[in-house]
């Protein structure tokens, strides 16, 4: 599943540099962590009153995101195997079809958990 493309007006391609002391940096990072924001989103909220685009994932969500990434890699490998079998004009064994179906089902279930389990 591809990530949706952003409009040119939504792309963040500029950087603002601000000089702070080590203590100020630590305080910003700590306050961002306590509010479950990235430091960039935390500063946007404070400076602009913006709505953050994302929150730092909870430990459970982080695990699910990592699992989803691994499933994507496995799915890619299964796709390469299927392509090779099709190119060689070999018949696909039932186990390959079952594996691909299982990966799709597991991916859909993880995506549902990510949508339902994270409020923010």
C-alpha positions in Angstrom: 0.0 0.0 0.0 1.6 3.2 -1.2 1.7 6.3 0.9 -0.6 9.1 -0.4 1.1 11.9 -2.2 1.2 15.3 -0.6 0.2 18.5 -2.2 3.1 20.9 -2.9 1.6 23.2 -0.2 1.8 20.4 2.4 5.4 19.5 1.8 7.8 20.5 4.5 11.0 21.2 2.8 12.3 24.2 4.7 14.4 24.2 7.9 14.5 26.8 10.6 17.6 26.8 12.7 17.3 28.1 16.3 20.2 28.3 18.7 19.5 27.0 22.2 21.5 25.9 25.2 21.9 22.2 26.0 19.5 22.7 28.9 16.9 24.3 26.6 17.3 21.5 24.1 16.9 18.9 26.8 13.8 20.7 28.1 12.2 20.9 24.6 12.9 17.2 24.0 11.5 16.2 27.4 8.3 18.3 27.0 7.8 16.9 23.5 8.2 13.4 24.9 5.8 14.0 27.8 3.2 15.3 25.3 3.7 12.3 23.0 4.9 14.5 20.1 8.0 14.6 18.0 10.1 17.7 18.9 9.2 19.3 15.5 5.5 18.8 16.0 5.8 20.0 19.7 7.4 23.2 18.5 4.8 23.7 15.8 2.0 23.2 18.4 3.6 25.8 20.7 4.6 28.3 18.1 1.8 28.1 15.6 -1.0 26.4 17.5 -0.9 23.8 14.8 -2.5 20.4 15.0 0.2 17.8 15.1 0.4 15.4 12.2 1.5 12.5 14.3 2.2 11.4 17.8 5.1 9.3 19.0 3.7 5.8 18.8 2.9 3.9 22.0 5.1 0.8 22.6 2.3 -1.4 21.3 1.8 0.7 18.2 5.5 0.8 17.6 5.6 -3.1 17.7 2.7 -3.3 15.3 4.3 -0.8 12.9 7.5 -2.9 12.9 5.5 -6.0 12.3 3.7 -4.4 9.4 7.1 -3.3 7.9 8.4 -6.9 8.2 5.2 -8.3 6.7 5.7 -5.9 3.8 9.2 -7.3 3.3 7.9 -10.9 3.4 5.1 -10.0 1.0 7.7 -8.6 -1.4 9.7 -11.8 -1.2 6.6 -13.9 -1.8 5.8 -11.7 -4.8 9.3 -12.2 -6.2 8.9 -15.9 -5.8 5.5 -15.9 -7.5 6.9 -13.7 -10.4 9.7 -16.2 -10.8 7.3 -19.1 -10.9 5.1 -17.3 -13.4 8.1 -16.3 -15.6 9.3 -19.9 -15.7 5.7 -20.8 -16.6 5.6 -23.2 -13.7 2.3 -23.9 -12.0 1.9 -22.2 -8.6 1.7 -24.7 -5.8 -1.3 -24.5 -3.5 0.9 -23.7 -0.6 2.2 -20.5 -2.3 -1.3 -19.3 -2.9 -2.2 -20.1 0.7 0.9 -18.2 2.0 0.1 -15.1 -0.1 -3.5 -15.2 1.2 -2.3 -15.6 4.8 0.1 -12.6 4.4 -2.7 -10.5 3.0 -5.1 -11.4 5.8 -2.5 -10.7 8.5 -1.6 -7.4 6.9 -5.2 -6.4 6.8 -5.7 -7.4 10.5 -2.6 -5.3 11.6 -3.8 -2.3 9.6 -7.2 -2.6 11.3 -5.5 -2.7 14.7 -3.4 0.3 13.8 -6.5 2.3 12.8 -8.6 1.3 15.8 -6.0 1.1 18.4 -4.4 4.6 18.1 -6.3 7.7 19.0 -4.5 10.9 18.7 
